[in-house]
Amino acid sequence: MLLIHCPYCEELREEEEFSPAGQAHIVRPLQPEEISDEQWARYLFFRKNPRGLHHEMWLHAAGCRKYFNATRNTVTYEIMETYKMGLKPSVTASEEGQS
């Protein structure tokens, strides 16, 4: 059983309470009507799928119903940190080997 820390509820909860919501920190184009169809498609459909460290967005669906971000190792499934929306991760690719 994977336990996930909700940064809003401030407690560990079972993974069944959460839903993954894709890659974190994707910035929406400020003026979408001014970008090409190719750029718009890249924003909508293309996501990173790395092996190793990945920043993801999650929803606490059966709890507070808030979105938050998590830094997770996609190989080991280890969740290294969770943090509120709008904040930056403290664990980055350069720090992965040091943890």
VOKOL-571808 format. One record per atom (N, C-alpha, C): residue number from 1; residue in three letters; atom name; x, y, z. Coordinates in steps of 0.1 Angstrom, whole numbers, plus 5000, padded with zeros to 4 digits. Atoms other than C-alpha are relative to their C-alpha. Layout:
<pts>
> nr, rest, atom, xx, yy, zz
> NUM, ALA, CA, X, Y, Z
...
</pts>
This chain:
<pts>
> nr, rest, atom, xx, yy, zz
> 1, MET, N, 5008, 4988, 5000
> 1, MET, CA, 5000, 5000, 5000
> 1, MET, C, 5009, 5012, 5000
> 2, LEU, N, 4992, 4987, 5001
> 2, LEU, CA, 5014, 5034, 4989
> 2, LEU, C, 4993, 5010, 5009
> 3, LEU, N, 5005, 4989, 4992
> 3, LEU, CA, 5009, 5062, 5015
> 3, LEU, C, 5005, 5013, 4994
> 4, ILE, N, 4997, 4987, 5006
> 4, ILE, CA, 5007, 5097, 5001
> 4, ILE, C, 4997, 5011, 5011
> 5, HIS, N, 5002, 4988, 4991
> 5, HIS, CA, 5011, 5129, 5022
> 5, HIS, C, 4993, 5011, 4993
> 6, CYS, N, 5007, 4989, 5006
> 6, CYS, CA, 4985, 5155, 5014
> 6, CYS, C, 5005, 5013, 5007
> 7, PRO, N, 4995, 4988, 4993
> 7, PRO, CA, 5000, 5189, 5020
> 7, PRO, C, 4990, 5009, 5005
> 8, TYR, N, 5011, 4992, 4995
> 8, TYR, CA, 4966, 5204, 5026
> 8, TYR, C, 4994, 4994, 5013
> 9, CYS, N, 5005, 5007, 4989
> 9, CYS, CA, 4952, 5178, 5050
> 9, CYS, C, 5011, 4998, 5011
> 10, GLU, N, 4988, 5002, 4992
> 10, GLU, CA, 4988, 5175, 5064
> 10, GLU, C, 5000, 4986, 5008
> 11, GLU, N, 5000, 5014, 4995
> 11, GLU, CA, 4985, 5137, 5069
> 11, GLU, C, 5002, 4990, 4989
> 12, LEU, N, 4999, 5011, 5010
> 12, LEU, CA, 4994, 5104, 5052
> 12, LEU, C, 4987, 4994, 4998
> 13, ARG, N, 5013, 5007, 5004
> 13, ARG, CA, 4965, 5088, 5034
> 13, ARG, C, 5003, 4989, 4990
> 14, GLU, N, 4998, 5011, 5009
> 14, GLU, CA, 4961, 5056, 5014
> 14, GLU, C, 4999, 5004, 4986
> 15, GLU, N, 5000, 4996, 5014
> 15, GLU, CA, 4967, 5058, 4977
> 15, GLU, C, 4986, 5000, 4993
> 16, GLU, N, 5013, 5001, 5006
> 16, GLU, CA, 4931, 5049, 4969
> 16, GLU, C, 4992, 5013, 5001
> 17, GLU, N, 5006, 4987, 4999
> 17, GLU, CA, 4921, 5084, 4980
> 17, GLU, C, 5004, 5010, 4990
> 18, PHE, N, 4994, 4991, 5009
> 18, PHE, CA, 4941, 5100, 4953
> 18, PHE, C, 4999, 4996, 4985
> 19, SER, N, 5000, 5002, 5014
> 19, SER, CA, 4940, 5104, 4915
> 19, SER, C, 5011, 5007, 4994
> 20, PRO, N, 4989, 4993, 5006
> 20, PRO, CA, 4970, 5112, 4894
> 20, PRO, C, 4994, 5009, 4989
> 21, ALA, N, 5006, 4990, 5009
> 21, ALA, CA, 4964, 5143, 4872
> 21, ALA, C, 5010, 5004, 4990
> 22, GLY, N, 4990, 4997, 5011
> 22, GLY, CA, 4995, 5143, 4849
> 22, GLY, C, 5012, 5008, 5005
> 23, GLN, N, 4988, 4993, 4998
> 23, GLN, CA, 5026, 5163, 4846
> 23, GLN, C, 4998, 5013, 5007
> 24, ALA, N, 5001, 4988, 4993
> 24, ALA, CA, 5031, 5192, 4870
> 24, ALA, C, 5007, 5012, 4993
> 25, HIS, N, 4993, 4988, 5004
> 25, HIS, CA, 5042, 5228, 4862
> 25, HIS, C, 4999, 5002, 4985
> 26, ILE, N, 5002, 4997, 5014
> 26, ILE, CA, 5028, 5230, 4827
> 26, ILE, C, 4993, 5014, 4999
> 27, VAL, N, 5005, 4986, 5001
> 27, VAL, CA, 5023, 5267, 4818
> 27, VAL, C, 4991, 5001, 4987
> 28, ARG, N, 5009, 4997, 5011
> 28, ARG, CA, 4993, 5276, 4797
> 28, ARG, C, 5005, 5012, 4992
> 29, PRO, N, 4996, 4988, 5008
> 29, PRO, CA, 5001, 5299, 4767
> 29, PRO, C, 4991, 5012, 5004
> 30, LEU, N, 5007, 4988, 4996
> 30, LEU, CA, 4991, 5335, 4777
> 30, LEU, C, 4990, 5004, 4989
> 31, GLN, N, 5009, 4996, 5011
> 31, GLN, CA, 4976, 5342, 4743
> 31, GLN, C, 4999, 4989, 4990
> 32, PRO, N, 5000, 5012, 5009
> 32, PRO, CA, 4966, 5309, 4727
> 32, PRO, C, 4995, 5003, 4986
> 33, GLU, N, 5005, 4997, 5014
> 33, GLU, CA, 4949, 5326, 4697
> 33, GLU, C, 5012, 5004, 4991
> 34, GLU, N, 4988, 4995, 5007
> 34, GLU, CA, 4984, 5339, 4687
> 34, GLU, C, 5010, 4989, 4997
> 35, ILE, N, 4990, 5011, 5003
> 35, ILE, CA, 5002, 5305, 4686
> 35, ILE, C, 4995, 4991, 4989
> 36, SER, N, 5003, 5009, 5011
> 36, SER, CA, 5004, 5280, 4658
> 36, SER, C, 4992, 4988, 5005
> 37, ASP, N, 5007, 5013, 4997
> 37, ASP, CA, 4983, 5248, 4657
> 37, ASP, C, 5010, 4990, 5006
> 38, GLU, N, 4990, 5009, 4995
> 38, GLU, CA, 5015, 5229, 4663
> 38, GLU, C, 5004, 5003, 5014
> 39, GLN, N, 4997, 4996, 4986
> 39, GLN, CA, 5024, 5249, 4694
> 39, GLN, C, 4988, 4996, 5010
> 40, TRP, N, 5012, 5003, 4992
> 40, TRP, CA, 4988, 5245, 4707
> 40, TRP, C, 4999, 4985, 5003
> 41, ALA, N, 5001, 5015, 4998
> 41, ALA, CA, 4989, 5207, 4701
> 41, ALA, C, 5011, 4995, 5010
> 42, ARG, N, 4989, 5003, 4991
> 42, ARG, CA, 5023, 5205, 4719
> 42, ARG, C, 4996, 5003, 5014
> 43, TYR, N, 5005, 4997, 4987
> 43, TYR, CA, 5007, 5222, 4749
> 43, TYR, C, 4990, 4991, 5005
> 44, LEU, N, 5011, 5009, 4996
> 44, LEU, CA, 4976, 5200, 4749
> 44, LEU, C, 5004, 4986, 5002
> 45, PHE, N, 4999, 5014, 5001
> 45, PHE, CA, 4990, 5166, 4742
> 45, PHE, C, 5014, 4994, 5004
> 46, PHE, N, 4986, 5006, 4998
> 46, PHE, CA, 5028, 5162, 4747
> 46, PHE, C, 5004, 5002, 5014
> 47, ARG, N, 4995, 4999, 4987
> 47, ARG, CA, 5040, 5154, 4781
> 47, ARG, C, 5013, 4992, 5002
> 48, LYS, N, 4988, 5007, 4997
> 48, LYS, CA, 5073, 5142, 4796
> 48, LYS, C, 4996, 4987, 5006
> 49, ASN, N, 5002, 5013, 4994
> 49, ASN, CA, 5074, 5105, 4806
> 49, ASN, C, 5014, 4995, 5003
> 50, PRO, N, 4986, 5004, 4997
> 50, PRO, CA, 5108, 5102, 4822
> 50, PRO, C, 5001, 4987, 5008
> 51, ARG, N, 4996, 5011, 4991
> 51, ARG, CA, 5124, 5072, 4838
> 51, ARG, C, 5008, 5006, 5011
> 52, GLY, N, 4993, 4993, 4988
> 52, GLY, CA, 5134, 5085, 4873
> 52, GLY, C, 4991, 5011, 5005
> 53, LEU, N, 5007, 4989, 4993
> 53, LEU, CA, 5125, 5118, 4889
> 53, LEU, C, 4990, 5007, 4991
> 54, HIS, N, 5011, 4994, 5007
> 54, HIS, CA, 5092, 5133, 4878
> 54, HIS, C, 4991, 5008, 5009
> 55, HIS, N, 5009, 4991, 4993
> 55, HIS, CA, 5070, 5162, 4890
> 55, HIS, C, 4986, 4998, 4995
> 56, GLU, N, 5013, 5003, 5004
> 56, GLU, CA, 5034, 5152, 4890
> 56, GLU, C, 4989, 5008, 5007
> 57, MET, N, 5012, 4994, 4993
> 57, MET, CA, 5000, 5167, 4898
> 57, MET, C, 4991, 4989, 5005
> 58, TRP, N, 5009, 5010, 4995
> 58, TRP, CA, 4977, 5147, 4920
> 58, TRP, C, 4987, 5007, 5006
> 59, LEU, N, 5012, 4995, 4994
> 59, LEU, CA, 4941, 5152, 4933
> 59, LEU, C, 4997, 4991, 5012
> 60, HIS, N, 5005, 5008, 4988
> 60, HIS, CA, 4930, 5142, 4968
> 60, HIS, C, 4985, 4998, 4999
> 61, ALA, N, 5014, 5002, 5004
> 61, ALA, CA, 4897, 5129, 4954
> 61, ALA, C, 4991, 4996, 5011
> 62, ALA, N, 5008, 5005, 4989
> 62, ALA, CA, 4884, 5112, 4985
> 62, ALA, C, 5002, 5008, 5013
> 63, GLY, N, 4996, 4992, 4988
> 63, GLY, CA, 4897, 5139, 5009
> 63, GLY, C, 4995, 5014, 4998
> 64, CYS, N, 5002, 4986, 5000
> 64, CYS, CA, 4900, 5176, 5007
> 64, CYS, C, 4996, 5005, 4986
> 65, ARG, N, 5003, 4997, 5014
> 65, ARG, CA, 4895, 5175, 4968
> 65, ARG, C, 5008, 5011, 4995
> 66, LYS, N, 4991, 4990, 5005
> 66, LYS, CA, 4924, 5198, 4963
> 66, LYS, C, 5011, 4993, 4992
> 67, TYR, N, 4988, 5005, 5008
> 67, TYR, CA, 4952, 5194, 4937
> 67, TYR, C, 5012, 5004, 5007
> 68, PHE, N, 4987, 4997, 4994
> 68, PHE, CA, 4988, 5193, 4948
> 68, PHE, C, 5010, 4994, 4991
> 69, ASN, N, 4989, 5006, 5008
> 69, ASN, CA, 5022, 5184, 4933
> 69, ASN, C, 5008, 4990, 5008
> 70, ALA, N, 4992, 5010, 4993
> 70, ALA, CA, 5044, 5155, 4941
> 70, ALA, C, 5013, 4998, 4991
> 71, THR, N, 4988, 5004, 5007
> 71, THR, CA, 5080, 5146, 4932
> 71, THR, C, 5001, 4985, 5002
> 72, ARG, N, 5000, 5014, 4999
> 72, ARG, CA, 5081, 5109, 4924
> 72, ARG, C, 5011, 4994, 4991
> 73, ASN, N, 4991, 5008, 5008
> 73, ASN, CA, 5107, 5084, 4912
> 73, ASN, C, 4991, 4990, 4992
> 74, THR, N, 5009, 5008, 5008
> 74, THR, CA, 5089, 5066, 4883
> 74, THR, C, 5006, 4985, 5000
> 75, VAL, N, 4994, 5013, 5001
> 75, VAL, CA, 5113, 5036, 4886
> 75, VAL, C, 4996, 4992, 5014
> 76, THR, N, 5002, 5006, 4987
> 76, THR, CA, 5109, 5029, 4924
> 76, THR, C, 4987, 5003, 5006
> 77, TYR, N, 5013, 4995, 4995
> 77, TYR, CA, 5075, 5046, 4929
> 77, TYR, C, 5001, 5008, 5013
> 78, GLU, N, 4999, 4992, 4988
> 78, GLU, CA, 5090, 5065, 4959
> 78, GLU, C, 4996, 5014, 4998
> 79, ILE, N, 5004, 4986, 5000
> 79, ILE, CA, 5073, 5098, 4965
> 79, ILE, C, 5010, 5008, 5010
> 80, MET, N, 4990, 4993, 4992
> 80, MET, CA, 5101, 5121, 4977
> 80, MET, C, 4994, 5012, 5007
> 81, GLU, N, 5006, 4989, 4993
> 81, GLU, CA, 5079, 5151, 4985
> 81, GLU, C, 4987, 5003, 4994
> 82, THR, N, 5012, 4994, 5005
> 82, THR, CA, 5045, 5167, 4981
> 82, THR, C, 4999, 5014, 5004
> 83, TYR, N, 5000, 4985, 4997
> 83, TYR, CA, 5038, 5204, 4980
> 83, TYR, C, 4988, 5006, 4993
> 84, LYS, N, 5012, 4993, 5005
> 84, LYS, CA, 5010, 5228, 4974
> 84, LYS, C, 5001, 5006, 4986
> 85, MET, N, 5000, 4994, 5014
> 85, MET, CA, 5000, 5242, 4940
> 85, MET, C, 5006, 5014, 5002
> 86, GLY, N, 4994, 4987, 5000
> 86, GLY, CA, 5020, 5273, 4932
> 86, GLY, C, 5014, 5001, 5006
> 87, LEU, N, 4986, 5001, 4994
> 87, LEU, CA, 5051, 5262, 4951
> 87, LEU, C, 5009, 4993, 4990
> 88, LYS, N, 4990, 5007, 5008
> 88, LYS, CA, 5083, 5250, 4935
> 88, LYS, C, 5005, 4987, 5008
> 89, PRO, N, 4995, 5012, 4993
> 89, PRO, CA, 5097, 5215, 4942
> 89, PRO, C, 5014, 5003, 5007
> 90, SER, N, 4986, 4998, 4994
> 90, SER, CA, 5127, 5213, 4966
> 90, SER, C, 5009, 4989, 4995
> 91, VAL, N, 4992, 5011, 5006
> 91, VAL, CA, 5139, 5180, 4950
> 91, VAL, C, 5000, 5002, 4985
> 92, THR, N, 4998, 4999, 5015
> 92, THR, CA, 5153, 5184, 4915
> 92, THR, C, 5009, 4989, 4995
> 93, ALA, N, 4992, 5010, 5006
> 93, ALA, CA, 5171, 5162, 4891
> 93, ALA, C, 5014, 5000, 5005
> 94, SER, N, 4986, 4999, 4995
> 94, SER, CA, 5205, 5174, 4903
> 94, SER, C, 5002, 4994, 5014
> 95, GLU, N, 5000, 5005, 4987
> 95, GLU, CA, 5196, 5163, 4938
> 95, GLU, C, 4996, 4986, 5002
> 96, GLU, N, 5005, 5014, 4999
> 96, GLU, CA, 5182, 5129, 4930
> 96, GLU, C, 5010, 4990, 5005
> 97, GLY, N, 4990, 5010, 4996
> 97, GLY, CA, 5214, 5110, 4935
> 97, GLY, C, 5005, 5002, 5015
> 98, GLN, N, 4996, 4997, 4986
> 98, GLN, CA, 5220, 5127, 4969
> 98, GLN, C, 4990, 4996, 5010
> 99, SER, N, 5010, 5004, 4991
> 99, SER, CA, 5187, 5116, 4985
> 99, SER, C, 5002, 4987, 5006
</pts>
